[in-house]
């Protein structure tokens, strides 16, 4: 077989028939699950917009506007704001991350703010930034005015499990 998928001229006719009857090989998109892949040995600077899923394993600096899912692989070093549908991070990201769902895997590191409807982190993940939950069902109908302000809560009145009651002090005279 030649490098471009053609067949050798010296193949017997029976082998040619078998080749024609086999199903076509799947494309790279079907094998990896991603339409766009930035390989580990690749460096890219700029603004990247994509409508499908993307996997980043190399170095990227700029902005990422992805309509699909984003996977930042373990070898990736990203200096960019990332906006994607669902974002999974196993590598290093310096920039803000936003999406419907953000997942930090155990090797993931983020220096920046994260905003999402759902956030999960594995033990060992690192975040240096703020986390903001946006448009989550649990917070939609909650009346914040019923909660006391932090300075209004007395330490023994928190009602939290494991809260330590204050010890009474008596004067010794």
C-alpha positions in Angstrom: 0.0 0.0 0.0 1.4 3.5 -0.8 1.6 6.3 1.6 -1.6 7.9 0.3 -3.8 4.9 0.6 -3.5 3.5 -2.9 -2.7 -0.2 -3.4 0.4 -1.8 -4.8 0.3 -2.8 -8.4 1.7 -6.3 -7.7 -1.2 -7.3 -5.4 -3.1 -10.4 -6.6 -6.7 -9.7 -7.8 -8.1 -11.6 -4.8 -6.4 -9.2 -2.4 -7.8 -6.2 -4.3 -11.4 -7.6 -4.0 -10.9 -8.0 -0.2 -9.7 -4.5 0.2 -12.7 -3.0 -1.7 -15.2 -4.9 0.5 -13.7 -3.8 3.8 -15.4 -0.7 5.4 -13.7 2.6 5.1 -11.3 3.5 7.9 -12.7 6.1 10.4 -11.4 9.6 10.2 -9.1 11.1 12.9 -12.1 12.9 14.3 -13.8 9.5 15.0 -10.7 8.0 16.6 -9.9 10.8 19.0 -13.4 12.2 19.5 -12.1 15.7 18.8 -12.3 17.7 15.6 -9.4 19.9 16.4 -6.2 18.7 18.3 -3.2 20.9 19.2 -0.4 18.3 19.6 2.1 18.3 22.4 4.9 19.5 20.2 2.9 22.4 18.8 3.0 26.1 19.9 0.2 28.4 18.7 -0.3 32.1 19.3 -3.6 34.0 18.5 -7.3 33.8 18.8 -8.9 30.4 18.2 -12.6 30.0 17.5 -14.1 26.6 17.0 -17.6 25.2 16.7 -16.7 21.6 17.6 -14.7 19.8 20.3 -11.0 20.6 20.8 -8.1 18.9 22.6 -5.1 21.0 23.6 -1.8 19.2 24.5 0.7 21.8 23.4 1.4 25.5 24.1 -1.2 28.1 23.3 -1.3 31.8 24.0 -4.3 34.0 23.1 -8.0 33.5 23.5 -10.1 30.4 23.0 -13.8 30.7 22.1 -15.1 27.2 21.7 -18.7 26.2 21.1 -17.9 22.6 21.8 -16.1 20.8 24.6 -12.5 21.7 25.6 -9.9 19.2 27.0 -6.7 20.7 28.2 -4.3 17.7 28.3 -1.6 17.0 31.0 1.2 18.3 28.8 -0.6 21.6 27.8 0.5 25.0 28.9 -2.3 27.5 28.1 -2.0 31.3 28.6 -5.5 32.3 27.5 -9.0 32.9 28.6 -11.0 29.8 27.8 -14.7 29.8 27.0 -16.2 26.5 26.1 -19.3 24.4 26.5 -17.7 21.9 28.9 -14.1 22.4 30.0 -11.9 19.7 31.4 -8.4 20.7 32.6 -5.5 18.3 33.2 -2.7 20.7 32.3 -1.8 24.3 33.2 -4.0 27.3 32.4 -3.1 30.9 33.1 -6.3 32.8 32.4 -10.0 32.8 33.2 -12.1 29.7 32.5 -15.9 29.7 31.8 -18.4 27.2 30.6 -21.5 25.3 31.5 -19.4 22.7 33.3 -15.8 23.0 34.4 -13.8 20.0 35.6 -10.4 20.1 37.1 -8.6 16.8 37.0 -6.0 15.8 39.6 -3.1 17.2 37.5 -5.0 20.4 36.5 -3.7 23.8 37.5 -5.5 27.1 37.0 -4.2 30.6 37.8 -7.4 32.6 37.1 -11.1 32.8 37.8 -13.5 30.0 37.0 -17.2 30.6 36.3 -19.6 27.8 35.5 -23.0 26.2 36.3 -21.2 23.1 37.6 -17.7 22.8 38.9 -15.9 19.6 39.9 -12.4 19.1 41.2 -10.4 16.0 41.8 -8.1 15.8 44.8 -4.7 17.3 43.9 -6.1 19.9 41.5 -4.8 23.5 42.0 -6.8 26.8 41.7 -5.5 30.3 42.4 -8.5 32.5 41.7 -12.1 33.0 42.4 -14.9 30.5 41.6 -18.3 31.7 40.7 -21.4 29.5 40.2 -23.6 31.0 37.5 -27.3 30.2 36.8 -27.5 27.2 39.0 -31.0 25.9 39.8 -30.2 25.5 43.6 -29.7 29.3 43.9 -32.5 30.5 41.8 -35.4 30.6 44.3 -33.3 31.1 47.5 -34.1 34.1 49.7 -30.7 35.5 50.7 -32.3 38.1 53.0 -33.2 35.3 55.4 -29.6 34.6 56.1 -27.8 36.6 58.8 -24.7 38.6 57.8 -21.4 37.1 58.9 -20.8 39.7 61.7 -24.3 38.9 63.1 -23.5 35.3 63.7 -22.2 34.4 67.2 -19.7 31.6 67.2 -21.9 29.3 69.4 -25.0 30.0 67.4 -23.8 28.9 63.9 -25.8 25.7 63.9 -23.1 24.1 61.9 -22.2 20.5 62.5 -19.1 20.2 64.6 -19.3 23.8 65.8 -17.5 24.3 69.1 -19.6 25.8 71.8 -18.0 28.8 73.6 -16.7 28.0 77.0 -18.2 30.0 79.8 -15.7 32.0 81.7 -15.9 32.7 85.4 -14.0 35.1 87.4 -11.9 33.7 90.1 -11.8 36.1 93.0 
